[in-house]
Amino acid sequence: MAPPVRYCIPGERLCNLEEGSPGSGTYTRHGYIFSSLAGCMTKSSENGALPVVSVMRETESQLLPDVGAIVTCKVSSINSRFAKVHILYVGSTPLKNSFRGTIRKEDVRATEKDKVEIYKSFRPGDIVLAKVISLGDAQSNYLLTTAENELGVVVAHSESGVQMVPISWCEMQCPKTHTKEFRKVARVQPEFLQT
C-alpha cells in the first residue's frame, strides 16, 4: 500500500536533518528541513543512504501569452468593430486554459485599415494565427493583430462544412462547392506546416 500523500505549505517543517537530506523545493535551517513550496512531500532513498526529502508542485506553471508572442486562436464571435477569439496555443505549446483575445478592425491588416470589414476577414470557427500586441487583465482581453503577411486565417470551413483552400491573400475556396469566401488569409511559413 502506498504511503499517504503529505501536502505541505511554504515554511512548514518537514523533518530534521538526521532523517533525510534536502532536495528540490526545500531549504534547511537550525538542523531541520523546511518546505519552500506548496505541494506534495516525497521521500526517495537510494542504496540505504538518507532519503532525499523534496516537495513537488501539483501542476506545472501556466504558460501565458506575452507581448510579441505568436498565438493560435479560434474565432468565437464577430461584429462590425472586432472579432473575439479564444487563444489555444502560444507558439506550439497548447494552453491548459484558453484565454480571451480581441482582434480590432484596425489591427486586421497593415494597409487600407479604413476599408477593413470584419466579416470579410474572419468567421466564427476559423483558426487564426495572430500576434499579441497588448496584455489583457481580469476585465479585458488580450489585444491581437493579424497585420502581417504570415498572420491571419489558417483553417476555415465553408458553409457546407468542408475545409477551404486559400486561393489568394483575401479569399478561400470550398473544394466541394467551389464557392469563394473572403478571409484575411495567412501565408503560412514552412516551419509551421505539418509534413
Number of C-alpha atoms within 10 A of each C-alpha: 3 4 6 6 10 11 15 20 16 14 14 15 17 22 17 16 16 11 13 20 22 23 18 13 19 22 18 18 10 7 10 17 25 24 27 19 20 17 20 17 20 16 14 13 12 8 6 6 10 16 18 16 25 25 26 18 14 10 7 7 7 9 13 14 22 16 14 13 15 21 23 24 25 24 22 17 16 19 13 11 13 19 23 23 27 22 26 21 22 21 14 11 11 14 15 10 13 15 17 19 26 23 26 19 20 20 19 26 20 12 12 9 13 9 10 18 18 22 17 13 22 29 23 16 15 22 23 25 26 28 26 22 17 16 15 17 8 5 5 11 18 23 20 29 25 25 19 16 15 15 24 29 29 20 18 25 19 21 12 10 10 14 16 22 19 23 11 14 15 16 17 25 22 20 13 12 11 12 13 16 20 19 25 27 27 23 16 15 10 8 7 9 7 5 5
